[in-house]
């Protein structure tokens, strides 16, 4: 596959064996059984890799399918408003809000407008941009949409948990506690300890459309699930 071909097509259930070792893509399955091919990103040790998802590069059909599946998983939480984490989480959060029948969503941001307040911001880090120092802001004009509401916090992928922790910290500073946290992909389980390290069992509120493991290199150079 060419790099631009990933994330463009959903395949019928059973099109690929998700347990097969492959050199270039990993197969993820949506709740209805449809399959999505994800490119493999090799980690620094050369012996492990992760499946990658960049939502805003996906076709509209794939974006819609992921949003609808995630909306179905959080619908039981009776969410009043969806808040999205930048940058890629905004694409998914907007689509999830529409799938839930909401008229709008609340985007959190990293671009400071002149009317923003420093106390309504926290440091933000991301596994995909580890060397960029950013801050996460909530527009003070948006606070009435969140205060006293049942909030869903949405990101595209939860990997290390760093972005989610920043989002939770920012909302907590505003007196807001999300009832559910959602993502299209839960990338391994390494995020669990980080999101729970303040003593709050946030991991129990996290739902995803699908999960992907840390992949291991086979003797033939292909990548497979552990075990």
C-alpha positions as CSV (number, residue, x, y, z in Angstrom):
1,X,0.0,0.0,0.0
2,X,1.1,3.6,-0.6
3,X,1.2,5.8,2.5
4,X,-1.8,7.9,1.2
5,X,-3.9,4.7,0.8
6,X,-4.2,4.0,4.5
7,X,-7.4,4.9,6.4
8,X,-9.4,5.3,3.2
9,X,-11.5,2.2,3.1
10,X,-13.4,0.0,5.4
11,X,-13.4,-3.7,4.5
12,X,-16.1,-6.3,5.1
13,X,-15.9,-8.5,8.2
14,X,-13.5,-11.4,7.7
15,X,-11.6,-9.8,4.8
16,X,-8.3,-10.2,6.7
17,X,-7.1,-12.4,9.4
18,X,-6.3,-10.0,12.3
19,X,-3.9,-12.4,13.9
20,X,-1.6,-12.7,10.8
21,X,1.9,-11.2,11.0
22,X,2.4,-8.6,8.3
23,X,5.3,-6.3,7.2
24,X,3.4,-3.1,6.6
25,X,-0.1,-2.9,8.1
26,X,-2.2,-4.0,11.1
27,X,-5.9,-5.0,10.9
28,X,-8.3,-3.3,13.4
29,X,-11.9,-4.3,13.7
30,X,-14.8,-2.0,14.4
31,X,-17.6,-3.2,16.7
32,X,-19.7,-4.3,13.7
33,X,-16.8,-6.4,12.4
34,X,-15.8,-4.2,9.6
35,X,-12.0,-3.9,9.2
36,X,-9.6,-1.1,8.8
37,X,-6.0,-1.4,7.7
38,X,-3.6,0.8,9.8
39,X,0.1,1.5,9.0
40,X,2.8,0.2,11.3
41,X,5.2,2.6,13.0
42,X,8.4,1.0,14.3
43,X,9.5,2.1,17.8
44,X,13.0,3.2,18.7
45,X,14.1,-0.2,19.8
46,X,13.5,-1.7,16.4
47,X,11.8,-4.7,17.9
48,X,8.4,-3.3,18.7
49,X,5.9,-1.2,16.7
50,X,2.5,0.4,17.0
51,X,-0.4,0.7,14.6
52,X,-1.1,4.3,13.6
53,X,-4.3,6.3,13.0
54,X,-4.4,9.9,11.8
55,X,-8.1,10.7,11.7
56,X,-8.0,13.9,9.7
57,X,-6.2,12.0,6.9
58,X,-8.9,9.4,6.8
59,X,-11.7,9.3,4.2
60,X,-15.0,10.9,5.2
61,X,-16.5,7.4,5.1
62,X,-14.0,6.1,7.7
63,X,-14.3,9.3,9.8
64,X,-18.1,8.9,9.9
65,X,-17.9,5.2,10.7
66,X,-15.5,5.8,13.6
67,X,-17.6,8.7,14.9
68,X,-20.9,6.7,14.7
69,X,-19.3,3.8,16.5
70,X,-17.9,6.0,19.3
71,X,-21.2,7.9,19.6
72,X,-22.9,4.5,20.1
73,X,-20.5,3.6,22.9
74,X,-20.9,6.8,24.8
75,X,-24.7,7.3,24.2
76,X,-25.6,5.4,27.4
77,X,-23.8,8.1,29.4
78,X,-26.5,10.7,28.5
79,X,-23.9,13.2,27.4
80,X,-25.0,16.9,27.2
81,X,-21.9,18.2,25.4
82,X,-18.8,16.9,23.7
83,X,-15.4,18.5,24.3
84,X,-12.6,17.8,21.9
85,X,-8.8,17.7,22.4
86,X,-6.5,19.3,19.8
87,X,-5.4,18.7,17.3
88,X,-6.7,15.5,15.7
89,X,-9.3,14.9,18.4
90,X,-11.2,17.9,17.2
91,X,-12.1,16.2,13.9
92,X,-13.5,13.2,15.7
93,X,-15.2,15.2,18.5
94,X,-17.1,17.3,16.0
95,X,-18.3,14.2,14.1
96,X,-19.3,12.4,17.4
97,X,-21.3,15.4,18.5
98,X,-23.2,15.4,15.2
99,X,-23.7,11.6,15.5
100,X,-25.3,12.2,18.9
101,X,-27.6,14.8,17.5
102,X,-25.9,17.7,19.2
103,X,-26.0,21.2,17.6
104,X,-22.4,22.0,18.4
105,X,-19.3,20.8,20.4
106,X,-16.7,22.6,22.5
107,X,-13.1,22.6,21.0
108,X,-10.2,22.9,23.4
109,X,-7.2,24.6,21.8
110,X,-3.5,25.3,21.8
111,X,-3.7,28.7,20.1
112,X,-4.0,31.5,22.7
113,X,-6.4,34.2,21.8
114,X,-6.0,37.6,23.5
115,X,-9.1,37.2,25.6
116,X,-8.0,33.8,27.0
117,X,-6.9,33.6,30.6
118,X,-3.7,31.9,31.7
119,X,-5.4,30.2,34.7
120,X,-7.7,28.4,32.2
121,X,-4.7,26.6,30.7
122,X,-2.4,23.7,31.4
123,X,0.8,22.3,29.8
124,X,0.2,19.9,27.0
125,X,2.4,17.1,25.7
126,X,1.8,14.5,23.1
127,X,3.6,11.3,22.1
128,X,3.5,12.3,18.5
129,X,5.0,15.8,19.2
130,X,7.2,15.2,22.2
131,X,9.6,18.1,21.7
132,X,7.0,20.8,21.2
133,X,6.0,22.9,24.3
134,X,2.4,23.8,24.1
135,X,-0.4,24.9,26.4
136,X,-4.0,23.7,26.3
137,X,-6.7,26.3,26.7
138,X,-10.4,26.5,27.1
139,X,-12.1,29.6,25.7
140,X,-13.7,31.3,28.7
141,X,-16.7,32.1,26.6
142,X,-17.3,28.4,26.2
143,X,-17.4,27.6,29.9
144,X,-21.2,28.0,30.2
145,X,-21.6,25.2,27.7
146,X,-19.6,22.9,30.0
147,X,-20.4,23.9,33.6
148,X,-22.9,21.7,35.3
149,X,-23.2,19.5,32.2
150,X,-22.5,15.8,31.5
151,X,-19.4,16.2,29.4
152,X,-17.7,13.7,27.1
153,X,-14.0,14.4,26.5
154,X,-12.9,13.1,23.1
155,X,-9.4,12.5,21.5
156,X,-8.6,10.6,18.3
157,X,-6.1,8.1,19.9
158,X,-5.1,7.4,23.5
159,X,-1.6,6.2,23.6
160,X,0.6,7.4,26.4
161,X,-2.3,9.1,28.1
162,X,-0.5,12.5,28.2
163,X,-3.0,14.4,26.2
164,X,-6.0,13.0,28.1
165,X,-4.3,13.8,31.5
166,X,-3.9,17.4,30.3
167,X,-7.5,17.6,29.2
168,X,-8.7,16.2,32.5
169,X,-6.5,18.7,34.4
170,X,-7.8,21.6,32.4
171,X,-11.4,20.7,32.9
172,X,-10.8,20.0,36.6
173,X,-9.5,23.5,37.0
174,X,-12.9,24.7,35.7
175,X,-14.8,22.4,38.1
176,X,-15.7,20.0,35.4
177,X,-15.5,16.2,35.5
178,X,-16.2,14.3,32.3
179,X,-18.7,11.4,32.7
180,X,-17.0,9.5,29.8
181,X,-13.7,9.8,27.8
182,X,-13.7,8.5,24.3
183,X,-11.3,7.8,21.4
184,X,-11.3,6.0,18.1
185,X,-8.2,3.9,19.0
186,X,-6.9,2.8,22.4
187,X,-3.2,2.2,21.6
188,X,-2.0,-0.6,23.9
189,X,-2.7,-0.4,27.6
190,X,0.3,1.7,28.7
191,X,-1.9,4.8,29.2
192,X,-3.9,3.2,32.1
193,X,-1.4,3.9,34.9
194,X,-0.8,7.5,33.7
195,X,-4.5,8.5,33.6
196,X,-5.1,6.9,37.1
197,X,-2.0,8.1,38.8
198,X,-3.8,10.9,40.7
199,X,-5.9,8.3,42.5
200,X,-9.0,8.8,40.3
201,X,-9.9,5.7,38.3
202,X,-10.3,7.6,35.0
203,X,-9.4,4.5,33.0
204,X,-12.8,3.0,34.0
205,X,-14.5,5.9,32.1
206,X,-12.5,5.4,28.9
207,X,-14.1,3.8,25.9
208,X,-12.7,3.3,22.4
209,X,-13.9,2.0,19.0
210,X,-11.1,-0.5,18.9
211,X,-7.9,-1.4,20.7
212,X,-4.4,-2.1,19.2
213,X,-1.5,-3.8,20.9
214,X,2.2,-3.2,20.9
215,X,3.4,-5.3,18.1
216,X,6.5,-7.6,18.1
217,X,8.9,-8.3,15.3
218,X,8.9,-11.8,13.9
219,X,12.0,-13.7,12.6
220,X,10.9,-12.9,9.1
221,X,10.7,-9.2,9.8
222,X,6.9,-9.1,9.9
223,X,4.9,-7.7,12.9
224,X,2.6,-9.7,15.0
225,X,0.5,-9.5,18.2
226,X,2.3,-10.6,21.3
227,X,1.5,-14.1,22.7
